[in-house]
Amino acid sequence: MATATYITTEELACRLHYDSRYIRECLKDSVLLEGIHYIRPFGRRKILYIWESIERDMMKASVEEMPMIPLARGGVVNG
């Protein structure tokens, strides 16, 4: 099992190029879910984000949103 990389809101903001306030007020609990994308160690206020989980879900979303062009023989081309 791979080890998880726990990062703070400020570190996540640097990696995603978002403002840390936007992450706390808009993304947390709507896009980033507790127990999947972040944890509260020892039930405290501090939040630690799980980078591998966020990265995996971002990659999955970007592949699903990528436009595909169907080909005659059944294949697709990512546009």
C-alpha positions as CSV (number, residue, x, y, z in Angstrom):
1,M,0.0,0.0,0.0
2,A,1.3,3.4,-0.9
3,T,1.7,6.0,1.8
4,A,-0.5,9.1,1.6
5,T,0.9,12.6,1.5
6,Y,-0.9,14.8,3.9
7,I,-0.8,18.6,3.1
8,T,-2.2,21.7,4.5
9,T,-4.7,24.1,2.9
10,E,-1.9,26.5,2.0
11,E,0.2,23.7,0.4
12,L,-2.8,22.5,-1.6
13,A,-3.5,26.0,-2.8
14,C,0.1,26.2,-4.1
15,R,-0.3,22.9,-6.0
16,L,-3.7,23.7,-7.5
17,H,-3.0,27.4,-8.0
18,Y,-6.1,28.4,-6.1
19,D,-6.4,30.8,-3.2
20,S,-6.5,29.0,0.2
21,R,-9.7,30.9,1.2
22,Y,-11.5,29.6,-2.0
23,I,-10.5,26.0,-1.1
24,R,-11.9,26.4,2.4
25,E,-15.1,28.2,1.5
26,C,-16.1,26.8,-1.9
27,L,-14.3,23.5,-2.6
28,K,-14.4,21.9,0.9
29,D,-17.5,19.7,1.4
30,S,-18.7,20.2,-2.2
31,V,-15.9,19.0,-4.3
32,L,-13.4,17.8,-1.7
33,L,-15.1,15.4,0.7
34,E,-14.1,14.6,4.3
35,G,-12.8,11.0,4.6
36,I,-11.9,10.8,0.9
37,H,-10.0,14.0,0.1
38,Y,-9.2,15.4,3.6
39,I,-9.2,14.4,7.2
40,R,-9.4,16.2,10.6
41,P,-6.7,14.5,12.7
42,F,-7.8,13.9,16.3
43,G,-11.2,15.6,15.6
44,R,-9.6,19.0,15.6
45,R,-10.1,22.2,13.4
46,K,-7.0,21.6,11.4
47,I,-7.6,20.0,8.0
48,L,-5.0,17.8,6.2
49,Y,-5.7,17.1,2.6
50,I,-4.7,13.7,1.0
51,W,-2.8,14.7,-2.1
52,E,-3.0,11.3,-3.9
53,S,-6.7,11.1,-3.6
54,I,-7.2,14.6,-4.9
55,E,-4.7,14.0,-7.8
56,R,-6.4,10.8,-8.7
57,D,-9.9,12.3,-8.8
58,M,-8.6,15.3,-10.8
59,M,-7.1,13.1,-13.4
60,K,-10.2,11.0,-13.7
61,A,-12.4,14.1,-14.1
62,S,-10.1,15.6,-16.8
63,V,-10.2,12.3,-18.8
64,E,-14.0,12.1,-18.6
65,E,-14.4,15.7,-19.8
66,M,-12.0,15.3,-22.7
67,P,-13.8,15.5,-26.0
68,M,-13.7,12.3,-28.1
69,I,-14.0,12.0,-31.9
70,P,-15.5,8.6,-33.0
71,L,-13.7,6.8,-35.8
72,A,-15.2,4.6,-38.5
73,R,-13.8,1.3,-37.0
74,G,-15.1,2.0,-33.5
75,G,-12.0,3.7,-32.0
76,V,-11.9,7.2,-30.6
77,V,-9.5,10.1,-30.9
78,N,-9.1,12.4,-27.9
79,G,-9.5,16.0,-29.2
